[in-house]
Every structure is written in structure tokens, then in C-alpha cells.
């Protein structure tokens, strides 16, 4: 079965729609991370000391990651059965409404224990939404792409991560300039309430795109998988595990470099103001906007694995220098550390990731397979890494255990990518499983 050729303008339109939608979704998701580090501890856990309150706040933050595989499984099932487009619309609505309602929540001082309980419920809804959204967004871009350009166009929805991070960081940075009393009473709510406007824009754009041709052909012939999640575990079990391993350092280290850094850099021994750290994260996110498509395009030329391995190795090598630079308490070195971590480490893995993970699975189960590998790992990596790092910091008062934690994640990722197949030249219209290097050795 041959992939129907797409006009470049059409492909660019689909890629742009994926980018805008994921930007809005990640704006919503990252707002919670920033608020967890700076605000929620005081509003929803006021009876704890500052670091313990932050730990409790990061605990609610991690709950969203636990919900992501559920969103990936449910939306993956219906995305492989019904279509990618309908799931993109549904997940955007779920995410936007949950974020808006967080901005409406009463605090602990107003309704007691119900405040953190409701916060957790809405965080679960956020996790479900973003967990189901990623697979559909990247498949819309990858499956519409012409051969030899899937890495580049597949990186466009990935750009939504730094774009959403940049947007949420800039909005929250301006909010933190309010007097503390205004910030804690109503100011923190404004970024969450703005989500409703962004969701309306995202829905308008996403409703204008069509299903990828190769999936539409399967639907036309009635060849959809009856139980995609079961089929993907039967047909592609090693690729699911390898995708999970490849995701570990990319996701876990990213949330240390962008969320936990807000806690680490503002502690008394270092003394950065919250606005200064948010500025550093915003600058790094802005630079990464260009780095991600660069690495995606590079993976079309040299392969997914070499580019991804470079990012994993750099992340391990930079684990200690990242904190050493921040420990200088100089703004220039703070900015340099976050920029280097995202641009040379995270972007090199995240740029080719959409095409890499999509190409590991056949069309009939691609939404479920890519989502499962991506989202299961996010629970262990992104969801727990700020909590683990904050616990290590509280227990030791030093950064070196956190650096070793980063190196451990990067080692798992490097081994997983090395064992995975090179997929850049794979025909994604084929439903044959892509054999990993590990599978080749075992036969």
C-alpha cells in the first residue's frame, strides 16, 4: 500500500495545526508545574514547612503523570478505531476545561481538605488529556509527511513543548511581579483562566484538518484493529519497552531542568529570585524552539538513533556541571546551564522522538503503541523526578545525588536507543513490525 502524496502546503498546514494544538495543551500542563514549585504549597498545604509543602505540591503534580498512560490507552484505542482527529478535539477540551477550573478553585483556608482533593482530581483530568493528545498530534504530522521528511514534520508537534513552556513561563513570570498578597489571592489564577481563550483558538484550528491518508485507507477497507492495545502488546512488545527506556532521560531530566530548578535555585544557599529563574527557563525554551526541528531534520539525514544517542550522552555528561553553574549564584551561568541542558540534551532526543516512536509500530496500532511507550515512561520519569530530586535535596542538602539520578536515567535511555531499530528509512504504510536490534540478536 503506497502512501498518498501530499502537497507541501497541506503538510505544512497539518504540521502547524499540530504545533498550535500541542502548544496550548502544554501551556496548560506546564502552568501546573510552575505553580507547584512556587505557589501551590502555600495555598493548598499551608500547615507544612516550605520544603515539605513543595514536596506535597510536587506529589499532586506527579498524579497528573500517573493519569497520562490511562489517557494514552483510552485515546489510543479510539484513535486507532475511530480516528486521530476526533481524539485531538476531545483531549483539547478536557485539558482546557480542567485548567480553567483549577483557576477557579478555593484554597485550603477556604474549604480545608477539599481544596487539595479537588486540585488532585483536576490534575488527573489534565494528565488524561495530555496523555491522550500526544499520540494523535504526532501521528497527524508523521503520517501526512512525505518519505524522507518525517523527522522534520514530526518534530513540529514536539515544538509545542518548549512553546507551551515559554508561554506559560512568561505569563507566570509577569504574574509573580504582583504584590505577594495580590499574587496569592487572585493573581495566580489568571494564567489558568486564560486557558479558555487558547482552547477556543486550538479547536478552531484542529477542526480544519483531515485524517492521514494511510489511516483513512485502513478505515475505508474496514481493517481497523478491534483491540489495538492488546494487538500492540502481542505484536510489538519489545518496541514498547524500548520506547519507554528511550523516553526515560528525555522526560525525567527535562522536568528537573525546568520545574525542579525553580525549587533548587531559589533555596537560601543560592538565592535566585523566582522571576530570574523563570526568565532563564523562558530563554532556554525560546532557543529550543529552533533546536527541535533542527534535530528532527538532522535525523532524516543521519538516522534517528545517532541524534537521540547524542542527546542522552550529553545529558549524562552535563548532569554535574548543570548544578555547579547554578551554584555560582550568577544569572548568566544560570541561563547558560538551562539553555545547554535543553538545547543539547533534551532537544536532541525530543526532535526525532515523534517520528522514531511512530515508526516503531504498524498503522493499525500506531496510536496505541506510540502512546503506550511514551506515556508509561512519563509516570516513572517526569512524574516522579521532581519529587525524587526534592527528596534527595531535603535528605542530603547537596546536588550530587540528583546528578547521579540524571546519569542513571541517561544510561537506561542510551542502552534502549542502541538496542532499537533504525527507523528513518522504514515504510510506515507497512503493518509489519519493526524488529529491534535486540530481536535480531535473539533470532
C-alpha positions in Angstrom: 0.0 0.0 0.0 1.5 3.3 -1.1 1.2 6.5 0.9 -0.9 9.1 -0.9 1.3 12.0 -1.9 0.5 15.3 -0.1 1.1 18.8 -1.3 3.8 20.6 0.7 1.3 23.3 1.6 -1.1 20.7 3.0 1.6 19.1 5.0 2.7 22.4 6.4 -0.9 23.2 7.4 -1.2 19.9 9.3 2.1 20.4 11.0 1.1 23.9 12.0 -2.2 22.7 13.4 -0.4 20.0 15.4 2.1 22.6 16.7 -0.6 25.1 17.8 -2.7 22.5 19.5 0.1 20.9 21.4 1.4 24.4 22.4 -2.0 25.0 24.1 -2.1 21.6 25.8 1.4 22.0 27.1 0.8 25.6 28.3 -2.0 24.1 30.5 0.2 21.3 31.7 3.3 23.4 32.5 1.3 26.0 34.3 0.6 23.4 37.0 4.3 22.6 37.3 5.4 26.2 37.8 2.6 26.8 40.2 3.5 23.6 42.1 7.1 24.9 42.6 6.1 28.5 43.5 2.5 28.8 44.7 0.5 25.7 45.5 2.5 24.6 48.5 1.4 27.8 50.4 -2.2 27.8 49.2 -3.1 24.1 49.4 -0.6 22.8 52.0 -0.2 25.7 54.4 0.4 23.6 57.5 3.8 22.3 56.3 7.3 23.9 56.3 8.2 25.4 52.9 10.2 22.5 51.5 7.7 19.9 52.8 4.9 21.9 51.3 6.7 21.9 48.0 7.1 18.1 48.3 3.4 17.7 48.9 2.7 20.0 45.9 5.0 18.0 43.7 3.1 14.9 44.8 -0.1 16.3 43.3 2.0 17.3 40.3 3.1 13.6 39.9 -0.6 12.4 40.0 -1.1 14.0 36.6 1.7 11.8 35.2 0.0 8.7 36.6 -3.1 9.6 34.6 -1.2 10.0 31.4 -1.0 6.3 30.5 -4.7 6.0 31.0 -5.3 8.8 28.6 -2.9 7.2 26.2 -4.5 3.8 26.4 -8.1 5.1 26.1 -7.5 7.7 23.4 -5.0 5.3 21.6 -7.8 2.7 21.4 -10.3 5.0 19.9 -7.7 6.9 17.9 -6.8 3.5 16.2 -10.5 2.6 15.9 -12.3 5.9 15.1 -9.6 8.3 14.0 -6.8 10.6 15.1 -8.7 13.9 14.6 -11.6 13.2 17.0 -9.3 12.3 19.8 -7.3 15.6 19.3 -10.5 17.6 19.7 -11.7 15.6 22.8 -8.3 15.9 24.6 -8.0 19.6 24.0 -11.5 20.1 25.5 -10.7 18.0 28.6 -7.3 19.8 29.2 -8.7 23.3 28.7 -11.7 22.8 31.0 -9.6 21.2 33.8 -7.1 24.1 33.6 -9.8 26.7 33.7 -11.4 25.0 36.8 -8.0 25.0 38.6 -8.1 28.7 38.3 -11.5 28.8 40.0 -10.6 26.5 42.9 -10.9 27.8 46.5 -7.8 27.3 48.7 -7.2 25.3 51.9 -8.0 28.3 54.1 -11.4 28.5 52.4 -12.6 24.9 52.2 -10.0 22.9 54.1 -9.0 19.4 52.9 -11.4 19.6 49.9 -9.1 22.1 48.2 -6.1 19.7 47.6 -8.6 16.9 46.8 -10.2 18.9 44.1 -6.8 20.0 42.9 -5.8 16.4 42.5 -9.0 15.5 40.6 -8.4 18.3 38.1 -4.7 17.3 37.8 -5.8 13.8 36.9 -8.0 15.3 34.2 -5.1 17.3 32.9 -2.9 14.1 32.8 -5.6 12.2 31.0 -5.9 14.9 28.4 -2.2 15.4 27.7 -1.7 11.6 27.8 -4.2 11.1 25.0 -3.3 14.1 23.0 0.4 13.4 22.2 -0.1 10.3 20.1 -2.7 11.9 17.9 -0.8 15.1 17.3 2.4 13.4 16.3 0.6 10.9 14.1 -1.2 13.6 12.2 2.1 15.2 11.4 4.1 12.0 10.8 1.5 10.1 8.7 0.9 13.1 6.5 4.6 13.6 5.9 6.4 12.6 2.6 9.2 9.9 2.8 12.5 11.4 4.0 10.8 14.3 5.8 9.0 12.6 8.7 11.7 13.6 11.2 11.3 17.3 10.4 7.5 17.4 10.2 7.1 15.1 13.1 9.1 17.5 15.2 6.5 20.2 14.8 4.1 19.0 17.4 7.2 18.5 19.6 7.9 22.2 19.3 4.7 22.6 21.2 6.5 21.6 24.4 9.0 24.5 24.5 6.4 26.8 23.1 3.9 25.9 25.8 6.7 26.1 28.4 7.7 29.6 27.1 4.2 30.9 27.0 3.3 29.6 30.5 6.6 30.8 31.9 6.2 34.3 30.5 2.7 34.6 31.7 3.6 33.3 35.2 6.7 35.5 35.4 4.6 38.6 34.8 2.1 37.3 37.4 4.8 36.9 40.0 5.6 40.6 39.7 2.3 41.4 41.6 2.5 42.2 45.3 2.5 38.9 47.3 -0.9 39.5 48.7 -2.4 40.0 45.3 -0.5 37.1 43.8 -1.7 34.6 46.5 -5.3 35.9 46.5 -6.2 36.2 42.8 -3.0 36.8 40.6 -2.1 33.1 40.4 -5.5 32.3 38.9 -5.2 34.5 35.8 -2.8 32.2 33.8 -5.2 29.3 34.4 -8.3 31.2 33.4 -6.7 32.4 30.2 -6.7 28.8 29.0 -10.3 29.0 27.9 -9.4 31.6 25.2 -6.5 29.5 24.0 -8.6 26.3 23.8 -11.1 28.1 21.6 -8.3 29.0 19.2 -7.0 25.5 19.2 -10.4 23.9 18.5 -10.9 26.2 15.5 -7.6 25.1 14.0 -7.9 21.4 14.7 -11.4 21.1 13.3 -10.0 22.2 9.9 -7.6 19.2 9.4 -8.3 15.8 8.0 -7.3 12.2 8.8 -3.9 11.0 7.5 -4.3 9.1 4.1 -2.8 5.8 5.3 -5.2 5.6 8.2 -8.2 6.7 6.1 -7.3 3.8 3.7 -7.4 1.3 6.6 -10.8 2.7 7.7 -12.2 2.5 4.2 -11.3 -1.2 3.9 -12.5 -1.9 7.4 -9.1 -3.0 8.6 -9.0 -1.3 12.0 -7.7 -3.3 15.0 -10.5 -4.5 17.2 -8.4 -4.2 20.4 -5.4 -2.1 19.5 -3.8 -2.2 22.9 -3.9 -6.0 23.0 -2.5 -6.2 19.5 0.3 -3.8 20.1 1.4 -5.8 23.2 1.3 -9.0 21.2 3.0 -7.7 18.0 5.4 -5.0 19.3 6.2 -5.8 23.0 10.0 -5.1 22.7 9.4 -1.9 20.9 7.0 -0.7 23.7 9.7 -1.4 26.3 12.5 0.2 24.2 10.4 3.3 23.6 9.8 3.5 27.4 13.5 3.3 28.0 14.3 5.8 25.3 11.9 8.2 26.9 13.3 8.0 30.5 16.1 10.6 30.3 14.4 12.9 27.9 11.4 13.2 30.1 12.9 12.9 33.6 15.8 15.2 33.1 13.5 17.8 31.3 11.3 18.3 34.4 14.4 18.6 36.6 15.8 21.3 34.3 12.5 23.2 34.0 10.5 22.5 37.2 12.8 21.3 40.0 15.3 24.1 39.0 12.7 26.6 40.4 13.0 24.9 43.8 16.8 24.4 43.7 17.8 27.8 42.5 15.6 29.8 44.9 16.7 28.0 48.1 18.5 30.2 50.6 22.0 29.0 49.9 21.8 30.1 46.2 19.2 32.9 46.4 17.9 33.5 42.9 14.5 35.3 42.7 11.7 33.3 41.2 11.4 35.8 38.3 15.1 35.3 37.5 14.8 31.5 37.2 11.6 31.8 35.1 13.5 34.2 32.8 16.2 31.6 32.4 13.7 28.9 31.6 11.9 31.2 29.1 15.2 31.9 27.3 16.0 28.2 27.1 12.6 27.4 25.8 12.8 30.1 23.1 16.1 28.7 21.9 14.8 25.2 21.9 12.0 26.2 19.5 14.6 26.3 16.8 16.7 23.4 18.1 13.9 20.7 18.0 13.1 21.0 14.2 16.9 21.2 13.5 17.4 17.8 15.2 14.3 16.4 13.6 15.6 17.3 10.2 19.1 16.1 11.1 17.5 12.7 11.9 16.1 12.5 8.4 19.7 12.7 7.1 21.8 10.6 9.6 19.1 8.5 11.3 17.0 8.7 14.5 19.4 6.7 16.7 22.6 8.8 16.3 20.8 12.0 17.1 18.9 10.6 20.0 22.1 9.0 21.4 23.9 12.3 21.3 21.2 13.9 23.4 21.3 11.1 26.0 25.1 11.2 26.3 25.2 15.0 26.6 22.5 14.8 29.4 24.7 12.4 31.4 27.8 14.4 30.8 26.1 17.7 31.8 24.4 16.3 35.0 27.1 17.6 37.4 28.0 20.9 35.5 24.3 21.9 35.4 24.2 22.3 39.2 27.7 23.6 39.5 26.8 26.5 37.2 23.7 27.3 39.2 25.7 27.2 42.5 27.7 30.2 41.4 24.5 32.3 42.0 25.3 34.3 38.8 22.4 34.9 36.5 24.5 34.4 33.3 25.6 31.0 34.4 22.0 30.1 35.4 20.8 30.9 31.9 23.7 29.1 30.3 23.0 25.9 32.3 19.3 25.7 31.5 19.9 26.6 27.8 22.6 24.0 27.4 20.6 21.3 29.1 17.5 21.9 26.9 19.2 22.6 23.6 22.0 20.0 23.5 20.4 17.4 25.7 16.6 17.5 25.6 16.1 18.8 22.1 18.4 16.2 20.5 16.2 13.5 22.0 12.8 15.2 21.6 13.3 16.3 18.0 13.5 12.9 16.4 11.3 11.2 19.0 7.9 11.7 17.4 9.0 10.0 14.1 11.1 7.5 15.9 8.3 6.2 18.2 5.7 6.4 15.4 7.8 4.3 13.0 8.3 1.6 15.6 4.6 0.5 15.2 2.3 -0.5 12.4 -0.5 1.8 11.2 -3.4 -0.2 12.8 -1.9 0.1 16.3 0.4 3.1 15.9 -1.6 5.5 18.1 -1.8 2.9 20.9 1.8 1.7 20.6 3.4 5.2 20.4 1.2 6.5 23.3 1.9 3.5 25.5 5.7 3.7 25.3 5.6 7.4 25.6 3.1 7.8 28.5 4.1 4.8 30.7 7.6 6.1 30.9 6.3 9.6 31.8 4.9 8.2 35.0 8.3 6.9 36.1 10.4 9.8 34.7 8.6 13.2 34.5 6.1 12.5 37.2 8.5 11.3 39.9 11.7 13.1 39.0 10.9 16.4 40.7 9.6 14.6 43.7 12.7 12.3 43.9 15.0 15.3 43.4 13.3 17.3 46.1 13.5 14.4 48.5 17.2 14.0 47.7 17.8 17.7 48.3 15.9 17.6 51.6 17.8 14.5 52.8 21.3 15.5 51.8 21.3 19.2 51.2 23.5 18.5 48.2 23.1 18.3 44.4 25.4 15.4 43.6 22.8 12.6 44.3 20.5 14.4 41.9 23.2 14.4 39.3 23.7 10.7 39.7 20.0 10.2 39.3 20.2 12.0 36.0 23.1 9.9 34.8 21.2 6.7 35.7 18.2 7.8 33.6 20.5 8.7 30.7 22.3 5.3 30.8 18.9 3.5 30.5 18.0 5.7 27.6 21.3 5.2 25.8 21.0 1.4 26.0 17.4 1.4 24.9 18.2 3.6 21.8 21.2 1.5 21.0 19.1 -1.7 21.0 16.2 -0.2 19.0 16.0 -0.4 15.2 16.9 2.5 12.9 13.5 3.5 11.6 14.3 6.5 9.4 14.0 4.6 6.1 11.1 2.4 7.2 7.9 2.4 5.1 5.3 3.4 7.7 2.5 2.3 5.3 3.6 -1.2 6.1 2.0 -3.0 9.0 4.9 -5.3 9.5 6.6 -5.0 13.0 9.9 -3.1 13.1 12.5 -5.5 14.5 14.8 -4.1 17.2 18.5 -4.9 17.3 17.7 -6.9 20.5 15.3 -9.0 18.5 17.8 -9.5 15.7 20.4 -10.9 18.3 17.9 -13.3 19.8 17.0 -14.9 16.5 
